[in-house]
């Protein structure tokens, strides 16, 4: 039985970080150096502190919109996250250069309406995150997209696919069953106010996402602790190959 990995994005405080880890998240997303307004963004210094505070076996994902390839590389080296998730109009050549220059795994964010771009960059990154993005290339639209189409795109890619866009505890089970992604990504869908995580919602989201057997599209009914039967731990890093704002 395969288990979908879960990233909780937009973590800004140690309290939320602890709750996300305790709930069984595989990865935490920390947003920094973005060109859009979001209550989930922190300074680069703060991002570095949160990365350092994250315990072993939970991946840290720096979510960013760098101005250039050079900036992306420098930021990854400074923050030292396990993964860097890059928004923006970068092409395959850009992503290849970044991936060859950093120790972190690289995730490319692609608009669900641009399957050709997903196919173009997939072989140059460690994972592709398919999201409902705005005109600036940022997530945070709060909208879902056509999951059936996303599932078709996923079968055409060389890299693992992470699903984002309007996910909540109430729809995540259906999303996982439809797309069967490697991982899922949520931010505002588990919040009680902008940037503040609802710890009960985080637990419910992770429980519902990981209790679906995506091989048979059935709910397993097991606990988070027992959800993995493939020999890996619930906290296994997503970087084995993890949008900002509302996912």
N, C-alpha and C positions, 0 to 999 in steps of 0.2 A: 504494500500500500504506500503510495506516495503521499507526502504531506506538504502542503503549501507553506512556504516561508512567509513570515509577516514582518513588515517594517512599519513602525509607528513614527511618523514624521512630525517635525516641528516641535521637538522637545526643547524647552528653554530653561527649565529649572531642575535642580537636583531631586526635588520631591517627585516631579513627574518622571524623571529618569528612573528613579527607584521603583515607582509603580509600574512603569512599562516593563522593566526587567523582571519584576516579580510576577507579572502576568504571563510571562513566557515569550516575549517578543524575540525574534531572531536578530533584529536590527533596529537601531534608533537613528532617525534622521535629524540632523542639526543644520539649520539653514543659516547661511552667512554669505555676505558679499553678493546680494541680489539687487537688481535695479527696479524692483517693484515694491510697493508698500504692503507689508504683511506683519501682523502681530507675532508671527512665529520666527522672525529673523533676529539673530543675535550678532554681536560684534565678532570679529575674527578671534579676538582674545578670549571672549566667552565661549566660542565654539571649541577652541583648544582646551579650555578647562573642562567642558562637558565631555569631550572625547576622552580626556585623561581620567575622568571620574567613572567611566563606563567599565563594568567588570569584564573579565575574560569570558570568552565564548558568546559574547553578544557583539555583533558587528556595529561599528560606528560609520555612518554615512554622511559625509559633508555634501549638502545640497547647495548648489551655487550657480550663478549666472556670470561667469567671468567675462571680462571685456576682450580677452584674447587668449590664445593658446598659451602664451608665456605666462599670463596671469594665472591660468588654471594650474599649470605646473608648479608655480611658486606657492600658490595657496595650498595645494596638496602637500607639498614638502613642509610647509609651516605648521599646518593643523595636525598632520600625521593621523588622519582617519584611516580606517581599513578600506573604505570605498569613497570615491568621489562621484557624485551624480551631477551631470552637467546639462543645464538648460541653455538653449541658444541655437543659432543657426550655424552649427559646425558641421563640416562634411567628413567623409570617411578619412581623408588625408589628415585633417585636424585631429580626429579621435585617435588615429594610429600614432601620431606624434605624441599625443598626451600619454597614451597607454604605454608607449615605449620609454617614457621619461619619468614615470612615477612608480612608486612601489604599490600604491593603492590600486584596487580594482576600479574599473571605469564603467559607469552606467550612462548610456545616452538616453535622453528623454526625447520621445518622438510623438508628435500629434497623431491621434488615432485616425485623422482624416488624411494622413500622408503615408500610406503603406510603402510607397516606393522609397521614401527616405529611410524607413525602418530596414528595408532590405539592403539598402546601400551601405549603412553603417554597421550592420549587425556583426560582420566578421572582424571588425576592428575594435570591438569593445567586449567587455565581459558579460554584459547584459543590456537588454533594451527595455526601457520603461515606456509603456504606451499609456498616454494620458489624454485628457481633454484640455488642451492648452489654449491660452489666449493669444492675441496678436503679438504680444511681446515674447512669446515662447515660454511663458510661465504656466505652471499649474494654477490651481486655486479657483477654477471656474465653478466648482461645486456640481458639475454636470457629469452624468455618466455618458458613455458612448455605446455604440452598437457592439455588444459583447460577442455576438455571433461573428461579425466581421473581424473583430480582434482575434478571435480564436483561429480564424482562417489565416490571418497574417502570421500568427505564432508558428503555425506548421511550416511556414516558408523561411523561417529565420534560422541562422546558424548559432545564435546566442539564446540563452534563457530569456524568457519574457516575464516582466513584472507588470501587473495590472494596477492602474490608478485611475482616479476620476470619479468623484461622487460616491465613494464606498462608505457604508455605514454598517452597524451591527445587523440591521434588518435586511440588507440586500447582499451581504458578502457571501453568504452560502450559495445563493443563486449565481453570483459572479464566478465563484470558484468552479462550480459545476459546469458552467457554460464555457469558460475560457481554458480551464485547467492550466493556469499559469504556474511558473516556477515560484513566483512570489506575488504578494499584494502589498499595497502602499496606501496608508490612510493618514490624514492629519485632522482636519476640522470635523470629520465624521465621528470622532471620538472626543469631542470637546464640549464643555459646558459654557465656555465663552472664548473669545478670540485668544488663541495661544495657550489656554489653560486646559489641560486634559481632564476629562471625566474618567476617573479611575475605574469605575464600574463599567463604563462603556468600553474602555480599553480591554478589560478582561472578557467582556461578552464578545467583542469583535474577534479577539484572538481565539477564544474557545470555539466560536462558530466556524471560523475559517479553517482551523486545524482539525476539526472533528468531521470534516468531509473527506471521504475516500474518493479522490479525483479519478482513480482508475475505474471505479464502478458507479460514480456519481450518487453515492449514498452517504447518509450521515452515520458516522461510526458509533456515536453515543458513548465514547470513552472520554476520560478526563484529558486535560491538556498534558499532564505528565505522561500519560500512556499513549498519546496520539501517534508517536513515531514507532513504527515497526520495521523500519528499514535499516536499523542498526545505528542511527544517528541520534544525537540528543536534541531535545527541543530547542536548546540554545545554540544549535550548530550555526556557524557563521554563514551568511548568505553569499559571501564572496567566493564560494567554491565554484563557482562557474567554470538590491535592495535595490508626490511632486510637491512640490512645495505647496503651501496653503491648503485649500480644500482638496482632499483626495476622495 
